[in-house]
Amino acid sequence: MSEAERRTLSEIESRLADEEPGLASALVAGKPRHPVLSYALVATFAGLGVLLLFLGAFGPALASLGFGALLLLMRGYTWR
C-alpha cells in the first residue's frame, strides 16, 4: 500500500471512530460480543432437522441440518 493510501485509510478510520464509535469498535472486533441470535438460529435449525428426521422427511431434515451447520461456519466456528 502506498503512503497516500495509508494516509487516506487512516483518515477514514479516524473519522469513523469520531462519528460512529460503536460501529468502529464492532468492525475492529470482527464479531459481535453477544452472538445470541446466530446461536438461537443454529439451535432452531438443528432441532427442526432432528424433528424432521424422526418424521421421515429426510430431504428437508438434511437441508435444515446443513443450513444450521452453514450458519455455524459463517459465525467463524471451527470444528477443531
Backbone as JSON Lines, residues from 0, in Angstrom:
{"i":0,"aa":"M","n":[0.85,-1.16,0.0],"ca":[0.0,0.0,0.0],"c":[0.91,1.24,0.0]}
{"i":1,"aa":"S","n":[0.54,2.19,-0.82],"ca":[1.36,3.4,-0.9],"c":[1.12,4.3,0.32]}
{"i":2,"aa":"E","n":[2.0,5.25,0.49],"ca":[1.89,6.17,1.63],"c":[0.61,7.0,1.56]}
{"i":3,"aa":"A","n":[0.22,7.41,0.37],"ca":[-1.01,8.19,0.21],"c":[-2.23,7.36,0.57]}
{"i":4,"aa":"E","n":[-2.22,6.1,0.19],"ca":[-3.33,5.21,0.53],"c":[-3.39,4.98,2.04]}
{"i":5,"aa":"R","n":[-2.24,4.84,2.67],"ca":[-2.22,4.67,4.13],"c":[-2.77,5.89,4.84]}
{"i":6,"aa":"R","n":[-2.4,7.08,4.37],"ca":[-2.92,8.31,4.99],"c":[-4.44,8.4,4.81]}
{"i":7,"aa":"T","n":[-4.92,8.08,3.61],"ca":[-6.36,8.12,3.35],"c":[-7.09,7.13,4.24]}
{"i":8,"aa":"L","n":[-6.56,5.92,4.35],"ca":[-7.18,4.92,5.21],"c":[-7.19,5.35,6.67]}
{"i":9,"aa":"S","n":[-6.11,5.93,7.11],"ca":[-6.03,6.41,8.48],"c":[-7.04,7.53,8.74]}
{"i":10,"aa":"E","n":[-7.2,8.39,7.76],"ca":[-8.18,9.48,7.89],"c":[-9.6,8.94,7.95]}
{"i":11,"aa":"I","n":[-9.9,7.96,7.11],"ca":[-11.24,7.35,7.11],"c":[-11.49,6.66,8.45]}
{"i":12,"aa":"E","n":[-10.5,5.93,8.97],"ca":[-10.66,5.25,10.25],"c":[-10.89,6.24,11.39]}
{"i":13,"aa":"S","n":[-10.15,7.34,11.39],"ca":[-10.32,8.3,12.48],"c":[-11.67,9.0,12.39]}
{"i":14,"aa":"R","n":[-12.13,9.3,11.18],"ca":[-13.47,9.91,11.04],"c":[-14.56,8.95,11.49]}
{"i":15,"aa":"L","n":[-14.41,7.68,11.13],"ca":[-15.4,6.69,11.55],"c":[-15.41,6.54,13.07]}
{"i":16,"aa":"A","n":[-14.25,6.54,13.68],"ca":[-14.17,6.42,15.13],"c":[-14.79,7.64,15.81]}
{"i":17,"aa":"D","n":[-14.67,8.81,15.2],"ca":[-15.27,10.02,15.77],"c":[-16.78,10.05,15.6]}
{"i":18,"aa":"E","n":[-17.26,9.67,14.4],"ca":[-18.68,9.79,14.09],"c":[-19.51,8.61,14.6]}
{"i":19,"aa":"E","n":[-18.97,7.4,14.48],"ca":[-19.7,6.19,14.87],"c":[-18.79,5.29,15.7]}
{"i":20,"aa":"P","n":[-18.58,5.61,16.98],"ca":[-17.65,4.79,17.78],"c":[-18.11,3.35,17.97]}
{"i":21,"aa":"G","n":[-19.42,3.13,18.06],"ca":[-19.92,1.77,18.23],"c":[-19.64,0.91,17.01]}
{"i":22,"aa":"L","n":[-19.87,1.47,15.83],"ca":[-19.61,0.74,14.6],"c":[-18.12,0.5,14.43]}
{"i":23,"aa":"A","n":[-17.32,1.48,14.74],"ca":[-15.86,1.34,14.61],"c":[-15.35,0.23,15.52]}
{"i":24,"aa":"S","n":[-15.82,0.17,16.75],"ca":[-15.35,-0.88,17.66],"c":[-15.85,-2.25,17.21]}
{"i":25,"aa":"A","n":[-17.07,-2.32,16.65],"ca":[-17.57,-3.6,16.15],"c":[-16.76,-4.08,14.96]}
{"i":26,"aa":"L","n":[-16.35,-3.15,14.1],"ca":[-15.54,-3.54,12.94],"c":[-14.15,-3.99,13.37]}
{"i":27,"aa":"V","n":[-13.6,-3.35,14.38],"ca":[-12.27,-3.75,14.86],"c":[-12.35,-5.12,15.53]}
{"i":28,"aa":"A","n":[-13.4,-5.34,16.31],"ca":[-13.55,-6.62,17.0],"c":[-13.79,-7.75,16.02]}
{"i":29,"aa":"G","n":[-14.51,-7.49,14.94],"ca":[-14.75,-8.51,13.93],"c":[-15.98,-9.34,14.17]}
{"i":30,"aa":"K","n":[-16.36,-9.55,15.4],"ca":[-17.53,-10.37,15.71],"c":[-18.34,-9.65,16.78]}
{"i":31,"aa":"P","n":[-19.66,-9.82,16.76],"ca":[-20.46,-9.23,17.82],"c":[-20.13,-9.87,19.17]}
{"i":32,"aa":"R","n":[-20.27,-9.09,20.23],"ca":[-19.96,-9.62,21.56],"c":[-21.01,-10.61,22.05]}
{"i":33,"aa":"H","n":[-22.25,-10.44,21.62],"ca":[-23.34,-11.3,22.07],"c":[-23.97,-11.99,20.86]}
{"i":34,"aa":"P","n":[-23.45,-13.16,20.49],"ca":[-23.96,-13.83,19.29],"c":[-25.2,-14.68,19.56]}
{"i":35,"aa":"V","n":[-26.09,-14.19,20.41],"ca":[-27.25,-14.98,20.83],"c":[-28.15,-15.31,19.65]}
{"i":36,"aa":"L","n":[-28.39,-14.36,18.77],"ca":[-29.3,-14.59,17.66],"c":[-28.78,-15.68,16.72]}
{"i":37,"aa":"S","n":[-27.51,-15.63,16.4],"ca":[-26.99,-16.63,15.47],"c":[-27.02,-18.02,16.1]}
{"i":38,"aa":"Y","n":[-26.69,-18.13,17.39],"ca":[-26.74,-19.45,18.03],"c":[-28.18,-19.92,18.22]}
{"i":39,"aa":"A","n":[-29.1,-19.01,18.41],"ca":[-30.51,-19.39,18.5],"c":[-31.0,-19.93,17.16]}
{"i":40,"aa":"L","n":[-30.56,-19.3,16.06],"ca":[-30.93,-19.8,14.73],"c":[-30.34,-21.18,14.48]}
{"i":41,"aa":"V","n":[-29.1,-21.4,14.88],"ca":[-28.46,-22.71,14.71],"c":[-29.23,-23.76,15.5]}
{"i":42,"aa":"A","n":[-29.57,-23.45,16.73],"ca":[-30.32,-24.41,17.56],"c":[-31.69,-24.7,16.97]}
{"i":43,"aa":"T","n":[-32.34,-23.68,16.43],"ca":[-33.66,-23.86,15.83],"c":[-33.58,-24.78,14.62]}
{"i":44,"aa":"F","n":[-32.61,-24.54,13.72],"ca":[-32.49,-25.37,12.53],"c":[-32.03,-26.78,12.88]}
{"i":45,"aa":"A","n":[-31.19,-26.92,13.89],"ca":[-30.78,-28.26,14.31],"c":[-31.96,-29.03,14.9]}
{"i":46,"aa":"G","n":[-32.73,-28.37,15.75],"ca":[-33.91,-29.03,16.32],"c":[-34.93,-29.39,15.26]}
{"i":47,"aa":"L","n":[-35.13,-28.49,14.31],"ca":[-36.06,-28.77,13.22],"c":[-35.57,-29.95,12.39]}
{"i":48,"aa":"G","n":[-34.26,-29.99,12.16],"ca":[-33.7,-31.1,11.38],"c":[-33.89,-32.43,12.07]}
{"i":49,"aa":"V","n":[-33.68,-32.48,13.39],"ca":[-33.87,-33.73,14.14],"c":[-35.34,-34.14,14.13]}
{"i":50,"aa":"L","n":[-36.22,-33.17,14.32],"ca":[-37.66,-33.47,14.28],"c":[-38.07,-34.02,12.92]}
{"i":51,"aa":"L","n":[-37.59,-33.41,11.86],"ca":[-37.93,-33.88,10.52],"c":[-37.35,-35.27,10.26]}
{"i":52,"aa":"L","n":[-36.18,-35.57,10.82],"ca":[-35.64,-36.92,10.68],"c":[-36.55,-37.95,11.33]}
{"i":53,"aa":"F","n":[-37.06,-37.63,12.52],"ca":[-37.96,-38.55,13.2],"c":[-39.27,-38.72,12.45]}
{"i":54,"aa":"L","n":[-39.7,-37.67,11.75],"ca":[-40.94,-37.75,10.98],"c":[-40.75,-38.42,9.63]}
{"i":55,"aa":"G","n":[-39.51,-38.66,9.24],"ca":[-39.24,-39.37,8.0],"c":[-39.01,-38.48,6.8]}
{"i":56,"aa":"A","n":[-38.96,-37.19,6.97],"ca":[-38.72,-36.27,5.87],"c":[-37.21,-36.02,5.78]}
{"i":57,"aa":"F","n":[-36.51,-36.94,5.1],"ca":[-35.05,-36.91,5.12],"c":[-34.47,-35.74,4.34]}
{"i":58,"aa":"G","n":[-35.05,-35.4,3.2],"ca":[-34.53,-34.28,2.41],"c":[-34.58,-32.96,3.15]}
{"i":59,"aa":"P","n":[-35.77,-32.57,3.62],"ca":[-35.84,-31.31,4.38],"c":[-35.02,-31.35,5.68]}
{"i":60,"aa":"A","n":[-34.91,-32.53,6.29],"ca":[-34.13,-32.65,7.52],"c":[-32.65,-32.38,7.24]}
{"i":61,"aa":"L","n":[-32.14,-32.97,6.18],"ca":[-30.74,-32.73,5.83],"c":[-30.5,-31.28,5.41]}
{"i":62,"aa":"A","n":[-31.48,-30.7,4.74],"ca":[-31.35,-29.29,4.36],"c":[-31.31,-28.4,5.6]}
{"i":63,"aa":"S","n":[-32.16,-28.7,6.57],"ca":[-32.21,-27.91,7.79],"c":[-30.91,-28.06,8.59]}
{"i":64,"aa":"L","n":[-30.43,-29.29,8.73],"ca":[-29.18,-29.52,9.44],"c":[-28.0,-28.88,8.71]}
{"i":65,"aa":"G","n":[-28.03,-28.94,7.4],"ca":[-26.97,-28.31,6.61],"c":[-26.96,-26.81,6.75]}
{"i":66,"aa":"F","n":[-28.16,-26.22,6.8],"ca":[-28.23,-24.78,6.97],"c":[-27.74,-24.36,8.35]}
{"i":67,"aa":"G","n":[-28.06,-25.15,9.36],"ca":[-27.55,-24.87,10.7],"c":[-26.03,-24.95,10.75]}
{"i":68,"aa":"A","n":[-25.46,-25.96,10.06],"ca":[-24.0,-26.08,10.0],"c":[-23.39,-24.91,9.24]}
{"i":69,"aa":"L","n":[-24.05,-24.47,8.18],"ca":[-23.56,-23.32,7.42],"c":[-23.56,-22.06,8.26]}
{"i":70,"aa":"L","n":[-24.6,-21.88,9.08],"ca":[-24.63,-20.72,9.97],"c":[-23.48,-20.75,10.96]}
{"i":71,"aa":"L","n":[-23.17,-21.94,11.48],"ca":[-22.03,-22.06,12.4],"c":[-20.72,-21.7,11.7]}
{"i":72,"aa":"L","n":[-20.56,-22.17,10.48],"ca":[-19.33,-21.87,9.76],"c":[-19.23,-20.39,9.42]}
{"i":73,"aa":"M","n":[-20.35,-19.77,9.11],"ca":[-20.35,-18.34,8.82],"c":[-20.04,-17.52,10.06]}
{"i":74,"aa":"R","n":[-20.36,-18.03,11.24],"ca":[-20.04,-17.36,12.5],"c":[-18.55,-17.43,12.81]}
{"i":75,"aa":"G","n":[-17.83,-18.3,12.13],"ca":[-16.41,-18.43,12.39],"c":[-16.1,-19.59,13.31]}
{"i":76,"aa":"Y","n":[-17.08,-20.44,13.57],"ca":[-16.86,-21.6,14.43],"c":[-16.09,-22.64,13.64]}
{"i":77,"aa":"T","n":[-15.06,-23.21,14.22],"ca":[-14.32,-24.28,13.55],"c":[-14.63,-25.6,14.24]}
{"i":78,"aa":"W","n":[-14.51,-26.68,13.52],"ca":[-14.85,-27.99,14.05],"c":[-13.71,-28.61,14.83]}
{"i":79,"aa":"R","n":[-12.57,-27.95,14.93],"ca":[-11.44,-28.5,15.67],"c":[-11.6,-28.32,17.14]}
